[in-house]
Amino acid sequence: MPSGVCGANEADYHVRRAVPGRDFAVHRTGDFRNAREGDRCPRCGQGELRLGRGIEVGHVFKLGTKYSEALGAAYLDAEGRERPLLMGCYGIGVSRLLAAIVEQRHDDKGIVWPAAIAPYRAHIVPVSARDETQKRVAEALYEELARLGIEALLDDRDERAGVKFNDADLIGIPYRIVVGKQAGEGLVEYTVRADGEKRLLTVQDVIARIREAAAAT
Ligand SMILES: [Zn+2]
């Protein structure tokens, strides 16, 4: 740099035509700004830097010969010379993966699990835990789904319906079955968590729908 502009330890005041070595000693060099969209490659001056957001769900590390040298892990090359192994390691963080999925699949009420990785497929909510008919229908539904190999969560807590619905939204199980006043007529409310659409269906129709969805994922 034959002639530079540098700070003068005072706001909005700069020293112009400064020559390093003549006007000041250089003690340390470094990067003076952050990378920006559109920057060229610092090595070859080609290309254009594009910025994007990402979620780190795993790692790839090149370990080189650090550990193989320390532990004496070697191989013989074509000339019969002993060489240290080049090592790498790779890993996907399972808990990070779950956090990343939730970050992508949620709404303001809570999680919206994709069916393929949901902890349960169906969430059965009897509106009143004290209503004998609702209790009987909910439990029969639970048993039938279990018999078909479909895991369901049965909310048999003695809580207000609103509390149970909010918790169901928060937990985000893909299919919700609300067993309410019409349970005695064999009708229950079926909701898909992803779109919130509610349908009043017969118990057999709900089971058929959940089986169909399970077969597709
Ligand atoms: Zn380059």
Boltz pocket constraint, residues with backbone or C-beta under 6 A from the ligand:
constraints:
  - pocket:
      binder: B
      contacts: [[A, 41], [A, 42], [A, 43], [A, 44], [A, 45], [A, 46]]
      max_distance: 6.0
